[in-house]
Amino acid sequence: MNILGIESSCDETSVAIISDEKLLSNLISSQDFHKKYGGVVPELSSRAHLQIIIPLIKDALKQSNMAMTDIDLICATAGPGLIGALLVGLTFGKSLAYSLKKPFVPVNHIEGHIYSGFLMDEKPEFPYLTLVVSGGHTLLLIVKSDTEIIKLGSTVDDAVGEAFDKVAKMIGLGYPGGPKIQKTAEAGNPDKIKFPVASLKNPYDFSFSGLKTAVLRHLQQAYGMEKHVPEADLPDIAASFQSTAIKALVQNAEKALMNYEIKAISVVGGVAANRPLRNAFAALAEKYGKKLVIPDFIFCGDNAAMIAYRGYKVYQTGRRYSLNYNAYPSLTQDTYIR
């Protein structure tokens, strides 16, 4: 079966083709121009998706040595995400399905990430513990099958990726915050500044608002209200923040490992590209003797390969969707999506 996947939930336009579970193409066009605005501008994002989606589809078909008529199933991200950006890929995918008389599957973006480890040669084994870390989500889940996910915890305020972006802005590193903090932290001492890890009623929940505030208070106390941070101090601040954020993630994952029977660990989402985080979870997996599956960097960020794969698995369950279906579906419950 030949599956076309389309992803346009934020600032990446992506098109992928999977044939008989083999990835033939996964093209991604990133909207780097948002950097000068300090974040994603929704209207500009939507326009950029409109401009690039047709060329990307043509290139993906050419790379896969296929014609549009060879496609058997069309999948597109239906949410969550920026509504204008989502509508570009979603309506385009529906239009293709209608014109080609092919089935269409709207895909839950977070479920795409949750199952993205299956794009790797070394795949997770059910049941596995998944940490979803991105700019909009921080979730700790047990994935029992293709259709059953148990939510253990989530963030009660900021997502971890959002905290990285906000702290990077505070100390003058700019956007996107994650890569800039990681690079700056390489020369820093992660134990230089003691930032707090939140303790919550649900031991699997996360909170990064307090950590963000602690960084702000440190800047105010050390440099005054103007917060002009000397360049020499940036590495220690970045390293201390990054280390504390990772500690919070590992800490909750370890609690789950001690209380649930799982066969593997998977870390997914944009923040999963952070090398110190990957190293920390490698150490955790080794400590508990669990297989660790973290997608390659290209599959950590938003990509259509995960959408095509997830849409195909949803289709295999027997689910069928009308082109009038306008929600973003979940085979489990939408309650684990914050």
C-alpha positions in Angstrom: 0.0 0.0 0.0 1.3 3.5 -0.9 0.6 6.1 1.7 1.0 9.9 1.2 1.4 11.9 4.4 1.1 15.7 4.8 2.2 17.7 7.9 1.5 21.4 8.3 0.7 22.0 11.9 3.2 24.8 12.6 6.2 26.1 10.8 7.3 23.0 8.8 5.7 21.9 5.6 6.4 18.2 5.1 5.4 15.5 2.6 6.2 11.8 2.9 5.5 8.6 1.0 5.6 5.2 2.6 5.2 2.0 0.5 4.6 -1.3 2.3 5.9 0.2 5.5 9.1 1.4 3.8 9.8 5.1 3.8 10.5 6.3 0.3 10.6 10.0 0.8 10.3 12.5 3.7 10.7 16.1 2.5 10.6 19.0 5.0 10.6 22.7 4.3 11.3 24.8 7.4 10.2 28.4 7.7 13.4 29.9 9.1 12.2 33.4 8.5 10.3 33.3 11.8 13.6 33.8 13.7 13.6 37.5 13.1 10.2 37.8 14.8 11.2 35.8 17.9 8.6 33.1 17.3 6.1 31.7 14.8 3.8 34.2 13.1 0.6 32.2 12.3 -0.5 34.1 9.2 3.0 34.1 7.6 3.2 30.4 8.4 0.0 29.6 6.6 1.1 31.6 3.5 4.4 29.7 3.4 2.6 26.4 3.6 0.4 27.4 0.6 3.5 28.3 -1.5 5.5 25.1 -0.9 3.0 22.3 -0.6 2.5 21.5 -4.3 6.2 21.6 -5.2 6.9 19.4 -2.2 4.3 16.8 -3.2 5.7 16.8 -6.8 9.2 16.3 -5.5 8.2 13.5 -3.1 6.4 11.6 -5.9 9.5 12.1 -8.2 11.8 10.9 -5.4 9.6 7.8 -4.8 9.3 7.1 -8.6 5.5 7.3 -8.4 2.6 9.1 -10.0 -0.2 10.6 -8.0 -2.5 7.8 -9.2 -0.2 5.3 -7.5 -1.2 6.6 -4.1 -3.6 4.3 -2.2 -4.2 6.3 1.0 -3.8 10.0 1.9 -3.2 11.2 5.5 -2.8 14.7 6.9 -2.4 16.3 10.3 -5.7 17.4 11.6 -4.5 18.9 14.9 -3.5 20.1 17.4 -1.6 23.0 15.9 -2.0 26.5 14.4 -5.5 26.5 12.8 -4.5 28.4 9.7 -1.4 26.2 9.1 -3.3 23.0 9.7 -6.1 24.0 7.2 -3.6 24.2 4.4 -2.4 20.6 4.7 -5.7 19.2 5.8 -7.9 20.7 3.1 -5.2 20.0 0.4 -5.1 16.3 1.6 -8.9 16.1 1.5 -9.0 17.6 -2.0 -6.5 15.1 -3.3 -8.5 12.2 -1.7 -11.7 13.5 -3.3 -10.3 14.0 -6.7 -8.5 10.7 -6.8 -11.3 8.8 -5.0 -8.9 7.5 -2.4 -9.5 7.1 1.3 -8.4 9.9 3.6 -7.3 9.6 7.3 -7.0 12.7 9.5 -4.1 12.2 11.9 -3.7 13.3 15.5 -0.4 15.2 15.5 0.6 14.0 19.0 -0.1 10.4 18.1 2.2 10.8 15.2 5.0 11.7 17.6 4.0 9.0 20.0 4.5 6.2 17.4 7.4 7.9 15.6 9.8 5.4 17.1 8.4 2.8 14.7 10.1 4.7 11.8 13.4 3.4 13.2 15.1 0.0 12.4 15.1 -0.7 16.1 11.4 -0.4 17.1 9.8 -0.1 20.6 8.1 -3.1 22.1 4.6 -2.9 23.7 4.0 -1.8 26.4 6.5 1.0 26.4 7.0 4.2 28.3 6.9 7.4 26.1 7.9 10.9 27.0 6.5 13.4 24.6 8.5 16.7 24.8 7.9 19.6 22.5 7.1 23.3 22.4 3.5 22.7 23.1 3.4 19.4 25.0 5.0 17.5 27.8 3.4 14.1 28.3 4.3 10.8 30.1 2.4 7.9 28.7 2.3 4.1 28.6 1.7 2.9 25.1 0.1 -0.6 25.3 -0.7 -1.1 21.6 -1.6 0.7 18.4 -5.0 1.6 20.0 -4.4 1.9 23.7 -2.5 4.7 25.5 -2.5 5.4 29.2 -1.7 8.9 30.4 0.4 9.0 33.5 1.1 12.7 33.6 1.4 16.0 31.7 2.5 19.6 32.3 0.3 21.7 34.5 1.6 24.9 32.9 4.4 25.4 30.4 5.6 22.7 28.1 9.3 22.0 28.4 10.0 23.2 24.9 8.2 26.5 25.7 10.4 26.9 28.8 13.5 26.5 26.7 12.3 29.2 24.3 11.3 31.6 27.1 14.5 31.2 29.0 16.6 31.6 25.8 14.7 34.9 25.2 15.3 36.0 28.8 19.1 35.6 28.5 19.3 37.1 25.0 19.9 33.9 22.9 16.9 34.4 20.7 14.7 31.9 18.9 14.5 28.9 18.6 15.6 28.5 22.2 16.3 24.7 22.4 19.2 24.5 20.0 20.7 27.8 21.2 20.5 26.8 24.9 22.1 23.4 24.1 25.0 25.0 22.2 25.6 27.7 24.8 25.4 25.1 27.7 28.2 23.1 26.2 30.8 25.5 27.8 28.9 25.8 31.1 28.8 24.2 34.5 25.4 22.6 35.0 25.9 22.6 38.8 26.8 26.3 39.0 23.2 27.6 39.8 20.7 25.6 41.8 17.3 25.9 40.2 14.3 24.0 41.7 12.4 21.0 40.4 8.7 21.2 41.0 7.0 18.7 43.3 3.4 18.1 42.4 0.5 16.1 43.8 0.5 13.7 40.8 4.0 12.3 40.9 4.0 12.0 37.1 3.0 15.6 36.3 5.4 18.3 35.3 5.7 22.0 35.9 8.2 24.3 34.2 6.7 27.7 35.1 8.4 27.8 38.4 11.8 26.9 36.8 11.3 29.7 34.3 10.5 32.1 37.1 13.5 31.0 39.1 15.8 31.8 36.1 14.1 35.3 35.9 14.6 35.9 39.7 18.3 34.9 39.4 18.8 37.3 36.5 17.1 40.1 38.4 19.2 39.5 41.6 22.5 39.1 39.7 22.1 41.8 37.1 19.3 44.1 38.2 16.0 44.7 36.5 17.6 45.5 33.2 19.0 41.9 33.1 22.0 42.6 30.9 23.7 39.2 31.2 27.5 39.3 30.6 28.4 36.9 27.8 30.8 35.0 30.0 27.9 34.1 32.4 25.6 32.7 29.7 27.0 29.2 29.5 26.6 28.5 33.2 23.0 29.9 33.2 22.1 27.8 30.1 23.7 24.7 31.5 22.1 25.0 34.9 18.6 25.6 33.4 19.0 22.7 30.9 20.3 20.3 33.6 17.3 21.1 35.9 14.7 20.7 33.1 16.2 17.3 32.1 16.3 16.2 35.7 12.6 16.9 36.0 11.9 14.8 33.0 14.1 11.9 34.0 12.9 11.9 37.6 9.2 11.3 36.6 10.2 8.7 34.0 12.1 6.8 36.6 9.1 6.8 39.0 7.1 5.2 36.2 9.8 2.6 35.6 9.7 1.6 39.2 5.9 1.3 39.3 4.9 -0.2 35.9 6.0 -3.2 33.8 7.2 -1.9 30.5 9.6 -3.3 27.9 11.1 -0.2 26.4 11.4 3.6 26.7 10.8 6.1 23.9 11.5 9.9 23.9 9.8 11.8 21.1 9.0 15.3 19.9 11.2 18.3 19.1 13.0 18.5 22.4 14.0 14.8 22.0 16.7 16.2 19.6 18.5 17.6 22.7 21.7 15.6 23.1 22.0 15.9 26.9 18.4 14.7 27.2 19.1 11.7 24.9 22.2 10.9 27.0 20.3 11.1 30.3 17.7 8.7 29.0 20.3 6.4 27.7 21.7 6.2 31.2 18.3 5.6 32.6 17.5 2.8 30.2 20.8 1.1 31.0 20.1 1.4 34.7 16.8 -0.4 34.4 17.8 -2.8 31.5 15.2 -1.4 29.1 15.5 -0.9 25.3 15.6 2.8 24.4 14.2 4.1 21.2 14.7 7.8 20.3 13.9 8.7 16.7 16.6 10.2 14.5 16.8 14.0 14.6 14.8 14.3 11.4 11.9 12.4 13.0 12.0 14.4 16.3 10.6 17.6 14.8 7.4 17.8 12.8 7.6 15.5 9.8 5.1 13.8 7.4 6.7 10.4 7.8 5.2 10.0 11.3 1.8 11.2 9.9 1.9 8.7 7.1 2.8 5.9 9.4 0.2 6.7 12.0 -2.5 7.2 9.4 -1.7 3.8 7.9 -2.0 2.2 11.3 -5.3 3.9 12.0 -6.5 2.7 8.6 -5.5 -0.8 9.5 -7.8 -0.7 12.5 -10.8 -0.4 10.3 -11.5 3.3 11.1 -12.9 5.2 8.1 -13.4 8.9 7.9 -15.8 11.1 5.9 -14.2 14.1 4.2 -16.6 16.2 6.3 -14.8 15.0 9.5 -13.2 18.2 10.9 -11.9 17.2 14.4 -8.5 15.7 15.1 -9.2 12.1 16.1 -7.7 9.8 18.7 -8.1 6.1 18.9 -7.8 6.4 22.7 -9.2 9.4 24.5 -8.5 13.1 23.8 -8.0 13.5 27.5 -4.2 13.0 27.2 -3.9 15.9 24.8 -3.5 19.1 26.7 
